[in-house]
Amino acid sequence: MKKDKFLNIVTRNFHIYKNSCTMFLWALSAVLSILANKFGTLYLVLGILPIFAFSVLFTNERKNTYL
């Protein structure tokens, strides 16, 4: 199965800048969660999305070589 070119670029950049991307996504999630206390459920749902993006990038980065 051929990967999408955009996903390839994002995964490669995530691998190179893993610490920076991780801190950015955690900070974004924290800020959106804090905004959820003031503005409501929409920001709480948006606060979960950066963690979801991090998990997709982190699991996509692993190389499966069990052939």
C-alpha positions in Angstrom: 0.0 0.0 0.0 1.4 3.4 -1.0 1.5 6.1 1.6 0.2 9.6 0.9 3.0 12.1 0.1 1.8 14.6 2.7 1.7 11.9 5.4 5.2 10.8 4.4 6.5 14.4 4.8 4.7 14.8 8.2 6.0 11.5 9.5 9.6 12.3 8.4 9.5 15.7 10.0 8.0 14.2 13.2 10.8 11.7 13.3 13.4 14.4 13.0 11.8 16.9 15.3 10.1 14.5 17.7 10.8 16.4 20.9 9.6 19.7 19.5 6.5 18.3 18.0 5.6 16.4 21.2 6.0 19.6 23.3 4.0 21.6 20.8 1.1 19.1 20.7 1.0 18.7 24.5 1.0 22.5 25.0 -1.7 22.9 22.4 -3.8 20.3 24.1 -3.2 21.9 27.5 -4.2 25.4 26.2 -7.4 24.0 24.6 -8.3 22.1 27.8 -7.9 25.3 29.8 -10.1 27.2 27.3 -12.7 24.4 27.7 -13.2 25.4 31.3 -14.2 28.9 30.1 -15.9 28.3 26.8 -17.3 24.8 26.9 -17.3 21.4 25.4 -16.1 22.3 21.9 -12.7 23.2 23.2 -12.5 20.1 25.3 -13.1 18.0 22.2 -10.5 20.1 20.3 -8.1 19.5 23.2 -8.2 15.8 22.6 -7.3 16.1 18.9 -3.6 17.0 19.4 -3.1 13.9 21.6 -4.8 11.9 18.9 -2.5 13.4 16.2 0.5 12.6 18.4 -0.5 9.0 18.8 -1.1 8.6 15.0 2.3 10.0 14.2 4.1 8.0 16.9 2.5 4.7 15.9 3.1 5.5 12.2 6.8 6.1 12.8 7.6 2.5 13.9 9.0 0.2 11.3 7.5 -3.2 11.3 10.1 -5.7 10.0 8.4 -9.0 10.9 8.5 -10.5 7.5 
